[in-house]
Amino acid sequence: MKKRLILSVAAAMMFTNLAVAGEIKGLEAYGRVIYIGDDLANTDGLAAGGKVKYEREVAAGLTMGAALHLSLPLSGTSDVKSTALADGDGEFYGQYELYAAYTMGATTFKAGQLQLDTPLAGSDDVRIVPNLMDVVLVQNGDLPDTTLIGAYVFGFNGWDSLAAKRESFKSYSMSEAVGVNGLVGDKGVGVVAAIYKGLLNTTIQAWDYYGFDMLNAFYADVTHTAKAGGVDVTLAGQ
């Protein structure tokens, strides 16, 4: 009986505030080489790529950013696309970020196509190109030790999309990304959250996701960190 063996080997290099003919503040870049092999599916793939990102404050409180993510398959079976290192045709795969953020006091507004990480939906940045989302977000920290978040996610692109075909530089509605747009049309997902850190070494958070005509999901957890015999220990409950 053939058993499934999935092997992933990654090598990465990262540079922050990269110096090119002098320091360029706000520039971030990394390179990755990844091999993935699936013994049961008899597929494998080797790819190289990475990210170049530049973010800059263009006015008081206003920051703009852009990034390019690319993954170039170097070798593998004809089904290299199933290894999540290529597009739907087994060719190079790329996505971009383009966003703006404005901070006024304890409130930040952010909009664009970008990496967004939440408990039930995130960038899943374990390959070369992460998941990206088209989002409008507001975050407020006026309450003591509390962060409030509200967001609306219009679109999604990345490896985890269930759209018919993964394509470079293309974003899908959230309903298409989860494979139900044929039933509900093109819909997005609203998100509200509260994160509290007022207790020593403890974080409490609650998130609600409302996918119009798709789903309503609630997530909450408590995380506490401590030391036991000189060892860092994390206790978490969901």
C-alpha positions in Angstrom: 0.0 0.0 0.0 1.4 3.3 -1.1 1.6 5.9 1.6 1.5 9.6 1.1 4.7 11.5 1.7 4.7 15.2 1.2 8.1 16.8 1.5 8.7 20.5 1.5 12.1 22.0 1.7 12.6 25.7 1.7 15.5 28.0 1.8 14.9 31.7 2.3 16.9 35.0 2.5 15.4 38.2 3.8 16.5 41.8 3.8 14.8 44.7 5.6 15.7 48.3 4.8 17.8 47.0 2.0 20.9 49.0 1.2 21.4 49.6 -2.5 23.8 52.5 -3.2 22.8 53.7 0.3 20.0 52.8 2.6 16.5 52.7 1.1 14.2 52.9 4.1 10.9 51.1 3.7 12.2 48.5 1.2 11.7 44.9 2.1 12.7 41.9 0.0 13.1 38.2 0.3 14.0 35.3 -1.9 12.8 31.7 -1.5 13.6 28.3 -3.1 11.1 25.6 -2.3 10.8 22.0 -3.3 7.5 20.1 -2.7 7.1 16.4 -3.4 3.9 14.3 -3.1 4.6 10.6 -3.1 1.0 9.4 -3.5 0.0 11.9 -6.2 3.4 11.3 -7.9 3.9 15.0 -8.3 6.8 17.2 -7.4 8.0 20.7 -8.1 10.9 23.1 -7.5 10.4 26.8 -7.7 12.2 30.0 -6.9 10.8 33.5 -6.2 10.1 36.0 -3.5 8.8 39.4 -2.7 9.9 43.0 -3.2 7.9 45.5 -1.1 8.2 49.3 -0.6 6.2 51.3 1.9 6.5 55.0 2.6 4.8 57.7 4.6 3.8 60.2 1.9 2.1 62.7 4.2 1.4 63.1 7.9 -0.4 60.0 8.9 -0.7 58.7 5.3 1.3 55.6 4.3 1.2 53.9 0.9 2.7 50.6 -0.1 3.2 48.3 -3.0 4.7 44.8 -3.4 5.3 42.2 -6.0 5.2 38.5 -5.3 6.5 36.0 -7.9 7.0 32.2 -8.1 8.9 30.7 -11.0 8.7 26.8 -11.4 12.2 25.4 -12.2 11.4 21.7 -12.6 8.9 19.1 -11.8 6.2 16.9 -13.2 3.6 18.1 -15.7 1.2 18.4 -12.8 3.5 20.9 -11.0 0.5 23.2 -10.6 -0.9 20.9 -8.0 2.2 21.5 -5.8 1.0 25.1 -5.3 4.2 26.6 -6.8 2.7 27.6 -10.1 -0.5 29.0 -11.7 -3.3 26.9 -13.1 -1.3 26.1 -16.2 1.9 25.2 -14.4 3.6 28.5 -15.4 5.0 31.3 -13.3 2.6 32.7 -10.7 2.5 36.3 -9.5 0.4 38.7 -7.4 0.8 42.3 -6.2 -0.1 44.4 -3.2 -1.2 48.0 -3.5 -2.7 49.8 -0.5 -2.9 53.0 1.5 -3.3 53.5 5.3 -4.2 56.6 7.2 -3.8 57.0 11.0 -5.5 59.7 13.0 -5.0 59.4 16.7 -5.8 55.8 17.8 -7.7 55.0 14.6 -6.2 53.5 11.4 -8.0 53.2 8.1 -6.5 50.8 5.5 -7.7 49.9 2.0 -6.3 48.0 -1.0 -5.0 44.6 -2.0 -2.7 43.3 0.8 -1.8 40.5 3.3 -4.4 40.2 6.0 -4.0 37.7 8.8 -6.9 36.7 11.0 -7.7 33.5 12.9 -10.0 32.0 10.2 -8.7 33.6 7.1 -5.1 34.7 6.4 -2.2 34.9 4.0 -1.0 31.3 4.7 2.5 32.5 3.9 4.2 29.1 3.7 5.0 28.9 0.0 6.4 31.6 -2.2 3.3 33.8 -2.9 0.9 34.3 0.0 -2.8 34.7 -0.2 -3.8 38.4 -0.7 -7.2 40.1 0.0 -9.0 43.1 -1.4 -10.1 44.8 1.8 -11.3 48.0 3.5 -10.4 48.0 7.2 -10.7 50.3 10.3 -8.8 49.6 13.5 -9.3 51.6 16.8 -7.4 51.5 20.1 -9.1 54.2 22.1 -10.4 51.8 24.7 -7.7 50.8 27.3 -5.8 47.6 26.3 -8.4 47.0 23.6 -8.2 46.9 19.8 -11.4 47.0 17.8 -11.4 46.0 14.1 -14.0 46.2 11.4 -13.4 45.1 7.8 -15.1 44.2 4.6 -13.2 41.8 2.3 -14.2 42.2 -1.4 -11.9 39.8 -3.0 -9.3 37.1 -2.6 -6.4 35.7 -4.6 -3.9 33.0 -3.8 -3.1 29.3 -3.5 -6.1 28.6 -1.3 -8.7 29.9 -3.8 -11.3 27.4 -5.0 -11.9 29.4 -8.1 -12.0 27.4 -11.4 -8.4 28.4 -12.3 -5.6 30.1 -10.5 -4.3 33.0 -12.5 -1.6 35.6 -12.0 -2.6 39.1 -11.0 -6.2 38.3 -10.8 -8.6 38.7 -7.8 -11.8 36.8 -7.2 -14.8 37.7 -5.2 -15.0 35.9 -1.8 -17.9 33.8 -3.0 -16.0 32.7 -6.1 -12.9 32.0 -4.0 -14.9 29.5 -1.9 -16.6 28.1 -4.9 -20.2 29.2 -4.3 -20.5 32.2 -6.6 -22.7 30.1 -8.9 -25.3 29.9 -6.1 -25.0 33.4 -4.5 -23.3 35.6 -7.0 -20.3 37.7 -6.3 -20.3 38.5 -2.5 -17.9 39.6 0.1 -17.3 38.9 3.8 -17.7 41.4 6.7 -15.5 41.0 9.7 -15.6 42.5 13.3 -13.2 41.7 16.1 -12.2 42.8 19.6 -8.7 42.0 21.1 -8.1 42.6 24.8 -4.6 42.6 26.4 -5.4 44.1 29.8 -4.5 41.0 31.8 -0.9 40.1 32.6 0.6 37.9 29.8 -2.9 37.2 28.5 -4.7 38.0 25.2 -8.4 37.5 24.7 -9.9 37.9 21.2 -13.2 37.3 19.5 -13.9 37.5 15.7 -17.1 37.2 13.8 -17.2 36.6 10.0 -20.4 37.2 8.0 -20.3 36.0 4.5 -23.4 37.4 2.8 -25.6 34.4 1.7 -22.6 32.1 2.5 -21.7 31.7 6.2 -21.6 33.2 9.6 -18.6 32.0 11.6 -17.5 33.0 15.1 -14.1 32.5 16.6 -12.7 33.2 20.1 -9.6 32.3 22.1 -7.6 33.0 25.2 -3.8 32.8 25.2 -1.6 33.0 28.3 2.2 32.9 28.4 4.3 32.1 31.4 7.6 30.7 32.4 8.0 27.3 34.1 11.5 26.3 35.2 13.1 28.8 32.8 11.0 27.5 29.8 8.5 29.7 28.0 5.0 28.1 28.2 2.0 29.1 26.2 -1.5 28.0 27.2 -4.4 28.6 24.8 -8.0 27.7 24.6 -10.5 28.2 21.8 
